[in-house]
């Protein structure tokens, strides 16, 4: 019997009761990026980029220029003083090219094909009006795709993820290592740029699979074997770590499945996101809420989906959304668990911190913590059924709804049914009022 939660047809707290299916892609759609409040771009293995209207579902532009699958995409707003603000997107492909596109007209602005390997990640440093590409080298570019500086060849594996840090620094994930680079800009009028490697952090035991910035003081990394490390963003020291996400004792309410061993696929940190207080981690089939101040997991759903969770996001309220290889998209609410004073402490829950070593002292500390801090749980409040294959990621557009992309080649816009119904009624009322005015005039 599956231990994954299910929800009935009555989904009172799920507003997404209408959907629009957007067709156009001919292969897996892997990326969605938001351009502004109502526009977004999609890209994937067919090498085509589409621009869409999130409100109406209208296809705005179809961008052709790559010959292989898209490997990275990033939005970039030009902030040139002499020009008006221009919305751009940068795309990298397995054809070893990078293209800058103008979102206003769907045209190619610039194309570069001088890469020795595929660019796997793109990061925009909006403050400096430059962007970085990560592959076998780390390169710094301006908006016109002029190469400002680059590192020497790092490894054949290349950079898999990048994140901006304070003081013009960048953290790059290269295999098991985290490399810190500093970008220096010449004070003279000429464009003198330089990038230097300043530190290598080798605390991870396996390849780094996810990297996220929390704020100006903290960033977090996750690896394929379920390690999560919290770093100081200023001096790059390790602040905290967690490596027992896969332990069945994490969630005392769920009966553990009997397994001889855990495969890396089941423990891999697929995706990380955060707010100021917590890091939200997609680990294997589960989702976990790690509180940065308490330095522990405060809530989890060990089997949130039937397959690996590929993407997770925190909504402005106390809700989370997750999507999975099983084709499902789920809405969760973080709630405080009401516990009786006499209820025994589930020690395994607290053994998440300290690598699962259980002893008398740890249990006493756990009891003390249990008495002073609330315990939370994640309740399933919505299940969005629409895709027939792995849902790669999604974008949240507030009242405009949710956009999801999938291996089934489709993008779905999920809409608030009540809001859409009232908008239609308002439009109809205006039309009736206008026709009434017209008849009166006649």
C-alpha positions in Angstrom: 0.0 0.0 0.0 1.3 3.4 -0.9 2.1 5.7 2.0 1.5 8.8 -0.1 -1.3 11.0 1.0 -4.4 11.3 -1.1 -7.1 14.0 -1.1 -10.8 13.5 -2.1 -12.7 15.4 -4.7 -13.7 18.1 -2.2 -10.7 20.3 -2.3 -12.0 23.4 -0.5 -8.7 25.1 -0.1 -7.6 24.5 -3.7 -8.6 27.5 -5.8 -7.2 26.1 -9.1 -10.4 24.6 -10.6 -9.9 25.8 -14.2 -7.1 25.1 -16.5 -5.8 26.3 -19.9 -3.6 23.9 -21.9 -0.9 25.6 -23.9 0.4 23.6 -26.9 3.4 24.3 -29.1 6.4 22.4 -27.8 7.4 19.2 -29.5 9.5 17.7 -26.7 10.0 17.9 -22.9 9.4 21.4 -21.5 12.0 21.8 -18.8 12.1 25.6 -18.1 9.7 28.4 -17.3 11.0 31.9 -16.5 8.9 34.9 -15.5 9.5 38.1 -17.6 7.1 40.5 -15.8 3.8 40.4 -14.0 1.9 38.7 -16.9 4.5 37.3 -19.4 6.7 34.2 -19.2 8.9 32.1 -21.4 9.1 28.3 -21.8 11.9 26.2 -23.2 13.0 22.6 -23.4 14.4 19.7 -25.4 13.0 20.9 -28.8 15.3 23.9 -28.7 12.4 26.4 -29.2 11.5 29.2 -26.8 7.9 30.4 -26.5 6.7 33.6 -24.9 3.3 33.5 -23.3 0.7 35.7 -21.7 0.0 34.2 -18.3 -3.4 35.9 -18.1 -4.9 34.7 -21.4 -2.7 31.8 -22.4 -2.0 33.6 -25.7 1.3 32.6 -27.5 3.1 35.9 -28.0 6.3 34.7 -29.9 8.0 31.6 -31.0 11.8 31.9 -30.9 14.0 29.8 -33.2 17.8 29.9 -33.2 19.1 26.8 -31.3 19.6 23.5 -33.0 19.7 21.3 -29.8 18.0 21.3 -26.4 17.9 24.3 -24.1 20.2 23.8 -21.1 19.7 27.1 -19.2 17.5 30.2 -19.4 17.5 33.5 -17.5 15.6 36.8 -17.8 17.6 40.0 -17.9 16.3 43.6 -17.7 18.7 46.1 -19.4 19.3 49.1 -17.2 21.2 51.3 -19.6 20.7 55.0 -18.6 20.5 56.1 -22.2 17.8 53.6 -23.2 14.4 52.7 -21.9 14.2 49.5 -19.8 14.4 46.4 -22.1 13.3 43.0 -21.1 15.6 40.3 -22.5 16.0 36.6 -22.1 19.3 34.7 -22.4 19.2 31.0 -23.5 22.0 28.4 -23.6 21.8 25.2 -25.6 23.6 21.8 -26.0 24.6 23.2 -29.5 27.2 25.2 -27.5 25.7 28.6 -28.2 24.1 31.3 -26.1 21.5 33.7 -27.5 20.1 37.0 -26.2 16.4 37.7 -27.2 14.3 40.8 -27.0 11.0 40.0 -25.3 9.3 43.0 -26.9 9.5 41.7 -30.5 10.9 38.1 -30.1 14.0 38.9 -32.1 17.6 37.7 -31.7 19.7 40.5 -30.2 23.1 38.6 -30.1 24.5 35.1 -30.5 27.7 33.6 -29.3 29.2 30.3 -30.4 32.7 30.3 -28.9 32.1 27.8 -26.0 34.2 24.7 -25.6 31.4 22.9 -23.7 27.7 23.2 -23.1 26.6 26.0 -20.8 24.7 24.4 -17.9 23.7 27.5 -15.9 23.2 31.3 -16.4 23.1 33.9 -13.6 22.4 37.6 -14.0 24.1 40.1 -11.8 21.6 42.9 -12.3 23.5 45.4 -10.1 26.6 45.2 -12.3 24.5 44.8 -15.5 26.4 41.7 -16.4 25.6 38.0 -16.6 27.6 34.8 -16.0 27.7 31.5 -17.9 28.8 28.3 -16.3 30.2 25.3 -18.2 33.8 24.1 -18.2 34.7 27.8 -17.6 33.0 30.6 -15.7 32.6 33.5 -18.1 31.4 37.1 -17.5 29.5 38.9 -20.2 27.9 42.3 -20.8 24.5 42.7 -22.4 26.0 42.9 -25.9 27.6 39.5 -25.3 31.1 40.9 -25.1 33.3 38.6 -23.0 34.6 40.6 -20.1 36.7 37.9 -18.4 36.7 34.2 -17.8 38.3 31.6 -15.5 40.8 29.0 -16.7 39.4 25.5 -17.5 37.9 24.1 -14.3 37.0 20.4 -14.8 35.4 18.3 -17.6 32.3 18.0 -15.4 31.9 21.7 -15.4 29.8 24.1 -13.3 26.3 22.8 -12.6 24.9 25.7 -10.5 25.7 29.3 -9.7 24.5 31.7 -7.0 25.4 35.4 -6.4 26.9 36.3 -3.0 27.7 39.7 -1.4 30.8 41.7 -2.2 30.8 40.7 -5.9 31.4 37.1 -5.1 29.9 34.0 -6.8 29.5 30.4 -5.5 29.9 27.8 -8.2 29.0 24.1 -7.8 31.6 21.9 -9.5 31.0 18.2 -8.7 31.5 17.8 -5.0 33.3 21.1 -4.6 31.9 24.6 -4.0 34.2 27.2 -5.6 34.0 30.8 -4.5 35.0 33.4 -7.1 35.4 37.2 -6.7 34.6 39.6 -9.6 36.7 42.7 -9.5 35.9 45.8 -11.6 38.5 48.4 -12.6 37.9 51.9 -11.1 39.2 53.5 -14.3 36.8 54.4 -17.2 37.9 51.4 -19.2 36.0 48.1 -18.8 38.7 46.3 -16.8 37.2 43.1 -15.3 38.8 40.2 -13.6 37.5 37.0 -11.9 39.6 35.2 -9.3 39.2 31.9 -7.4 39.3 32.7 -3.7 38.3 29.5 -1.9 37.3 25.9 -2.5 34.9 24.2 0.0 35.1 20.4 0.0 32.6 19.6 2.8 30.1 17.6 0.6 30.6 13.9 0.2 28.8 13.7 -3.2 28.0 16.0 -6.2 26.1 19.2 -5.4 22.7 19.0 -6.9 21.1 22.3 -5.7 22.2 25.7 -4.6 20.1 28.6 -3.2 20.7 32.0 -1.7 18.6 32.7 1.4 19.7 36.4 2.1 22.8 38.5 2.2 24.2 36.4 5.1 23.3 32.9 4.2 23.2 30.4 1.3 22.5 26.7 1.2 23.6 23.7 -0.8 22.2 20.2 -1.2 23.8 17.0 -2.6 22.8 13.8 -4.4 23.1 11.7 -1.1 20.8 14.0 0.8 23.3 16.3 2.5 22.2 19.9 3.2 24.8 22.5 4.3 24.0 26.0 5.5 26.8 28.5 4.7 27.8 31.9 5.8 27.6 34.1 2.7 30.3 36.5 3.9 33.1 34.3 5.1 31.9 31.0 3.5 32.1 29.0 6.8 29.7 26.1 7.4 27.0 27.1 9.8 24.9 23.9 10.0 24.4 20.7 8.2 21.8 18.0 7.8 22.3 14.6 6.2 19.6 12.2 7.4 16.6 13.3 5.3 16.1 9.8 4.2 15.8 8.3 7.7 12.3 6.8 8.2 12.3 7.9 11.8 12.0 11.5 10.6 8.3 11.3 10.4 6.8 9.4 13.4 3.3 9.5 11.9 4.3 7.4 8.9 5.0 3.7 9.0 8.5 3.2 7.7 8.9 1.1 4.6 11.2 -1.9 5.0 14.2 -1.4 2.8 17.7 -2.8 2.9 19.3 0.3 1.5 18.5 3.7 0.1 19.4 4.4 -3.5 20.9 7.9 -4.2 17.9 8.7 -6.4 15.7 8.4 -3.3 17.9 10.7 -1.1 19.0 13.3 -3.7 18.2 17.0 -2.9 16.5 17.8 -6.2 15.5 21.4 -5.5 15.9 24.0 -2.7 14.0 27.2 -2.1 13.8 29.5 0.9 12.3 32.5 2.7 14.0 34.4 5.6 13.2 31.8 8.2 13.3 28.4 6.5 14.8 26.3 3.7 12.3 24.1 1.8 13.9 21.0 0.3 12.7 18.5 -2.2 14.5 15.3 -1.2 13.7 12.1 -3.0 9.9 11.6 -2.9 9.6 13.9 0.1 9.5 17.6 1.1 11.1 19.0 4.2 11.0 22.3 6.0 14.3 23.2 7.7 14.3 26.1 10.2 17.5 28.1 9.9 17.4 29.5 13.4 16.5 26.2 15.2 18.9 24.4 12.8 16.5 21.5 12.5 13.7 20.1 10.3 10.4 21.4 11.8 8.0 19.6 9.3 8.2 17.0 6.5 6.2 14.8 4.2 8.6 11.9 3.6 6.4 10.5 0.8 4.8 13.6 -0.6 4.6 12.1 -4.1 4.9 8.6 -5.7 8.1 9.6 -7.5 10.9 12.2 -7.0 9.9 15.7 -6.3 11.5 17.9 -9.0 10.5 21.4 -7.8 9.2 23.1 -4.7 8.1 26.7 -4.0 6.8 28.6 -1.0 3.7 30.8 -1.6 3.2 34.2 0.1 0.8 32.5 2.6 1.8 29.4 4.7 1.4 27.1 1.7 3.9 25.2 -0.5 3.6 23.8 -4.0 5.5 20.7 -5.2 5.6 18.8 -8.5 6.9 15.4 -9.3 8.1 12.9 -11.8 4.7 11.1 -11.2 3.0 14.0 -13.1 1.3 15.5 -10.0 1.3 19.0 -8.6 0.3 19.3 -5.0 -0.5 22.2 -2.6 0.5 21.8 1.1 -0.2 24.0 4.1 2.2 24.3 7.0 0.2 23.9 10.2 1.1 23.8 13.9 0.6 20.4 15.4 -1.5 20.3 18.6 0.2 18.0 21.0 -0.9 16.9 24.5 1.6 17.5 27.3 1.8 13.8 28.2 2.5 12.8 24.6 5.9 11.1 24.4 8.6 12.9 22.4 9.3 11.2 19.0 13.1 11.2 19.4 13.7 10.1 15.9 12.3 13.4 14.6 15.0 15.3 16.4 17.7 12.9 15.5 17.7 14.7 12.1 20.1 17.1 13.7 23.4 15.5 14.7 23.5 12.8 12.0 21.0 10.5 13.8 23.1 9.6 16.8 20.7 8.8 19.6 21.9 9.0 23.2 20.5 10.0 26.6 21.8 13.5 26.4 20.4 14.1 22.9 17.0 12.8 24.1 17.0 15.2 27.0 17.9 18.1 24.7 15.1 16.9 22.3 12.6 16.9 25.2 13.7 20.4 26.2 13.4 21.7 22.6 10.0 19.9 22.2 8.7 21.8 25.3 9.8 25.2 24.0 9.1 25.0 20.3 6.0 24.1 18.3 6.0 21.1 16.0 4.5 21.6 12.5 3.1 19.3 9.9 2.4 19.6 6.2 -1.2 19.0 5.2 -2.2 18.2 1.7 -4.9 20.7 0.7 -4.9 20.5 -3.2 -4.0 18.0 -5.9 -3.7 19.4 -9.5 -4.3 16.5 -12.0 -3.7 17.5 -15.6 -0.3 16.3 -16.8 0.3 12.8 -18.1 4.1 12.8 -17.5 6.8 14.3 -15.2 6.1 17.9 -14.2 9.5 19.6 -14.4 8.7 22.9 -12.7 6.2 25.7 -12.3 5.7 29.5 -11.9 3.4 31.2 -9.4 1.7 34.3 -10.8 -0.4 35.3 -7.8 -4.0 36.0 -8.7 -3.3 35.1 -12.3 -2.7 31.5 -11.2 0.0 28.9 -11.7 1.9 27.7 -14.9 3.3 24.2 -15.0 5.5 22.5 -17.6 6.0 18.8 -18.3 7.6 15.9 -20.2 4.2 15.5 -21.9 5.2 18.6 -24.1 2.4 20.7 -22.5 2.2 23.8 -20.4 -0.9 24.2 -18.2 -2.2 27.4 -16.7 -4.1 26.7 -13.6 -6.7 29.4 -12.8 -8.7 30.4 -9.7 -12.2 29.2 -10.8 -14.1 31.7 -8.6 -12.1 34.6 -9.8 -12.4 33.6 -13.5 -16.1 33.1 -13.1 -16.6 36.6 -11.5 -14.4 38.1 -14.3 -16.6 36.5 -17.0 -19.7 37.8 -15.2 -18.3 41.3 -15.0 -17.4 41.3 -18.7 -20.9 40.0 -19.6 -22.5 42.7 -17.4 -20.4 45.4 -19.1 -21.4 44.1 -22.6 -25.1 44.1 -21.6 -24.8 47.6 -20.2 -23.1 48.8 -23.4 -25.8 47.2 -25.6 -28.5 48.8 -23.3 -26.9 52.2 -23.8 -26.8 51.7 -27.6 -30.5 50.8 -27.7 -31.4 53.9 -25.6 -29.5 56.1 -28.1 -31.3 54.5 -31.0 
